[in-house]
Amino acid sequence: MADLDGTLLNSKVQMSERTLEAIGRYHAAGGLFTYATGRSEESAQKFAEQAGIKIPGISFNGGKVVNLTDGFVVYETFLEAGAAKKAYIALRELNKNVIVYLEKTRHVAVYTPVIDKYLERVRQGVHIIRDIEQVIYEGSKLKKLLVIDPEKEENLILDTIRPFFGDDFNSVKSDPIFYEILPPGTSKGKALEALTEYLGISLDETIAVGDHLNDVPMIKAAGFGAAVANAEQETLDAADYITGSNNDDGVAALIEKVLSGDI
């Protein structure tokens, strides 16, 4: 299992020919390969198709495990809408860039250059809607709040939302300036557990590779955890093995070592 941005994908947001060839060889040898990303499954689908992935993958940083070939949902979590609405309003009062993620759509009240740059990276669109109460309502299927904060005011962000959620939320950094507010207990590690149970395999049989702090739970949960060389220090510290960087086909090199029996 591999994270996408910064891990499986290079700085051009692409998989190299070597990477695709290694994944193909792994599939041919009977291996099961999939992705674990903070992106929505819609945003991950192109890469899943390129890699020939036929089993469920992890999206929304562990908030959903879904098979893109038939839409079957293995596991899913949702953020409590009442608290999320209050948190969103408070963050906007601080002029923070916030994107509201529902299952299939994304919404903002104000479209900023920071949000535009992010959406260009993930190749997704967004609905601009001034009255956020139209999309965050009791019972709405809310996946996460994404705060994009170039000022990196993590403590301010968490202190702002905590009065509304208490401890009933999870927060992860998927990039130095991306702060994701997730449903309680949601992580790539928990999602990996759900996926292995569905597939009928043991966690001890799994390998996970990533680069950022949101990848640490799955790296620790997997039987063998790896990090690409460009990973954050905490991610490197959590890994059993460090492979090449995302721009040096680190995931391909890892797969090749597995296929050769060196790992």
C-alpha positions in Angstrom: 0.0 0.0 0.0 1.4 3.4 -1.0 0.5 7.0 -0.3 0.0 9.0 -3.4 1.3 12.6 -3.2 5.0 12.7 -2.3 5.3 9.0 -2.4 3.9 7.1 -5.3 3.6 10.3 -7.4 6.7 12.3 -8.3 6.9 16.1 -8.2 5.1 16.2 -11.6 2.2 14.4 -9.9 2.9 11.3 -12.1 3.9 7.7 -11.8 7.0 6.9 -13.7 7.2 4.0 -16.2 9.5 2.2 -13.8 6.9 2.5 -11.1 4.0 1.3 -13.3 6.1 -1.6 -14.6 7.0 -2.7 -11.0 3.3 -2.5 -9.9 2.4 -4.6 -13.0 5.0 -7.2 -12.1 3.8 -7.3 -8.5 0.2 -7.9 -9.7 1.4 -10.6 -12.0 3.2 -12.4 -9.1 -0.1 -12.5 -7.2 0.5 -9.4 -5.0 -2.2 -7.0 -4.0 -1.3 -3.4 -4.4 -3.4 -0.3 -3.6 -3.2 3.3 -2.5 -3.9 5.3 0.7 -4.5 9.0 0.2 -5.9 12.1 1.7 -7.6 12.8 -1.6 -11.2 11.8 -2.4 -11.7 8.6 -4.4 -12.6 10.7 -7.4 -9.2 12.4 -7.3 -7.4 9.1 -6.8 -9.3 7.2 -9.6 -7.0 8.2 -12.5 -4.0 6.9 -10.7 -5.8 3.7 -9.6 -6.7 3.0 -13.2 -3.2 3.6 -14.4 -1.8 1.2 -11.9 -4.4 -1.4 -12.6 -5.7 -1.5 -9.0 -8.6 -3.9 -8.6 -9.0 -4.0 -4.8 -10.3 -1.2 -2.5 -8.2 1.8 -1.8 -8.1 4.3 1.1 -9.3 7.9 0.6 -10.0 10.9 2.8 -7.0 9.9 5.1 -8.8 6.8 6.2 -12.3 8.2 6.1 -13.3 5.8 3.3 -12.2 2.4 2.0 -13.9 1.9 -1.4 -13.4 -0.3 -4.5 -13.3 2.0 -7.4 -14.1 -0.8 -9.9 -17.6 -1.3 -8.5 -18.2 1.4 -5.9 -18.4 -1.0 -3.0 -17.7 0.7 0.3 -15.8 -1.4 2.8 -15.5 1.2 5.6 -16.5 4.8 6.1 -16.6 7.6 8.7 -18.3 11.0 8.9 -17.7 14.2 10.7 -20.4 15.5 13.1 -22.1 18.2 11.1 -23.2 20.5 14.0 -19.7 20.9 15.4 -18.2 21.1 11.9 -20.5 24.0 11.0 -19.4 26.0 14.1 -15.8 25.2 13.5 -16.0 26.2 9.9 -17.5 29.6 10.8 -14.9 30.2 13.5 -12.0 29.4 11.1 -13.5 31.7 8.4 -13.6 34.5 11.0 -9.9 34.0 11.3 -9.7 34.3 7.4 -8.4 30.8 7.1 -8.7 29.0 3.8 -11.2 26.1 4.4 -12.6 23.6 2.0 -15.6 21.5 3.1 -15.5 18.0 1.8 -18.7 16.0 1.3 -18.7 12.6 -0.2 -18.7 13.7 -3.8 -18.3 17.5 -3.7 -16.2 20.3 -2.3 -17.4 23.7 -1.1 -15.9 27.0 -0.2 -17.4 30.4 0.9 -14.5 32.4 -0.5 -12.3 31.4 -3.5 -8.7 32.5 -2.8 -5.4 32.1 -4.7 -4.3 29.6 -2.0 -7.4 27.4 -2.7 -6.9 27.8 -6.4 -3.3 26.4 -6.2 -4.5 23.5 -4.2 -7.3 22.5 -6.5 -4.9 22.8 -9.5 -2.7 20.3 -7.7 -5.4 17.7 -7.1 -7.2 18.5 -10.3 -10.6 19.0 -8.7 -13.3 21.6 -8.9 -15.1 23.3 -6.1 -18.5 24.9 -5.4 -18.5 28.5 -4.2 -21.4 29.0 -1.9 -21.6 31.9 0.5 -24.1 30.4 2.9 -22.2 27.3 4.2 -25.3 26.2 6.1 -26.7 25.0 2.8 -24.1 22.3 2.6 -23.4 21.6 6.3 -26.6 20.5 7.9 -27.6 17.8 10.4 -27.2 14.4 8.8 -25.0 15.7 5.9 -22.3 13.2 4.9 -19.4 15.4 5.8 -16.0 13.8 5.3 -13.5 16.4 6.5 -12.6 20.1 6.7 -9.3 20.9 5.0 -7.6 24.1 6.3 -4.8 25.3 3.9 -2.7 27.7 6.0 0.5 29.1 4.6 1.0 30.8 8.0 1.3 27.3 9.6 -0.7 28.3 12.7 -1.5 24.8 13.8 -2.0 25.6 17.4 -4.4 28.4 16.6 -6.4 26.2 14.3 -6.7 23.4 16.8 -7.5 25.8 19.7 -10.2 27.4 17.5 -12.1 24.2 16.7 -11.6 22.2 19.9 -14.4 24.0 21.8 -16.9 22.7 19.3 -15.6 19.1 18.9 -14.0 18.5 22.3 -11.9 15.3 21.7 -14.5 14.0 19.2 -12.3 14.6 16.1 -8.9 13.7 14.6 -6.5 16.1 13.0 -3.6 15.3 10.7 -1.1 17.1 8.6 -1.0 15.8 5.0 1.4 18.6 3.9 3.3 21.3 5.7 0.4 23.7 5.3 -2.6 21.3 5.0 -4.5 20.6 8.3 -7.3 18.1 8.0 -10.1 17.8 10.5 -11.4 14.3 10.4 -14.0 12.1 12.2 -12.8 10.7 15.5 -10.7 7.5 15.1 -10.1 8.2 11.5 -6.6 7.4 10.2 -4.9 5.5 7.4 -3.9 2.9 10.0 -7.5 2.2 11.1 -8.5 2.0 7.4 -5.7 -0.5 6.7 -7.1 -2.7 9.5 -10.6 -2.6 7.9 -9.2 -3.3 4.5 -7.1 -6.3 5.6 -10.1 -7.7 7.5 -12.2 -7.4 4.3 -9.5 -9.1 2.2 -9.0 -11.8 4.8 -5.3 -11.2 5.3 -3.2 -10.4 8.3 -1.7 -7.0 9.0 1.6 -8.9 9.4 1.4 -9.6 5.6 1.1 -5.9 4.6 3.7 -3.3 3.5 2.9 0.4 3.7 5.0 3.3 2.4 4.4 7.0 2.8 6.0 10.4 3.3 4.1 12.6 5.7 2.7 12.6 9.2 -0.7 11.3 8.0 1.1 8.2 6.8 2.6 7.3 10.2 -0.5 5.4 11.5 -0.5 3.0 8.5 3.3 2.6 8.5 3.1 1.6 12.2 0.0 -0.7 11.6 1.5 -2.5 8.7 3.6 -5.6 9.1 6.5 -3.8 7.3 6.5 0.0 7.2 8.6 2.0 4.8 9.2 5.7 4.1 10.5 7.4 1.0 13.7 9.4 1.4 11.9 12.7 1.1 9.6 11.9 4.0 9.1 14.0 7.1 11.5 13.1 10.0 8.7 11.6 12.1 7.7 9.4 9.2 11.3 8.3 8.7 11.5 7.5 12.4 8.4 5.3 12.2 9.6 3.3 9.3 11.3 -0.1 9.3 13.0 0.7 6.0 13.8 3.9 3.9 13.6 3.6 0.2 14.4 6.2 -2.5 12.6 9.5 -2.8 9.4 9.9 -4.8 11.5 11.5 -7.6 13.8 8.5 -7.6 11.2 5.8 -8.0 11.3 4.9 -4.3 8.1 2.8 -4.5 9.3 1.0 -7.5 12.6 0.2 -5.8 10.7 -1.1 -2.8 8.5 -3.4 -4.9 11.5 -4.7 -6.8 13.2 -5.6 -3.5 10.0 -7.4 -2.4 9.8 -9.3 -5.7 13.5 -10.3 -5.4 13.0 -11.6 -1.9 15.3 -9.0 -0.3 12.4 -7.7 1.8 
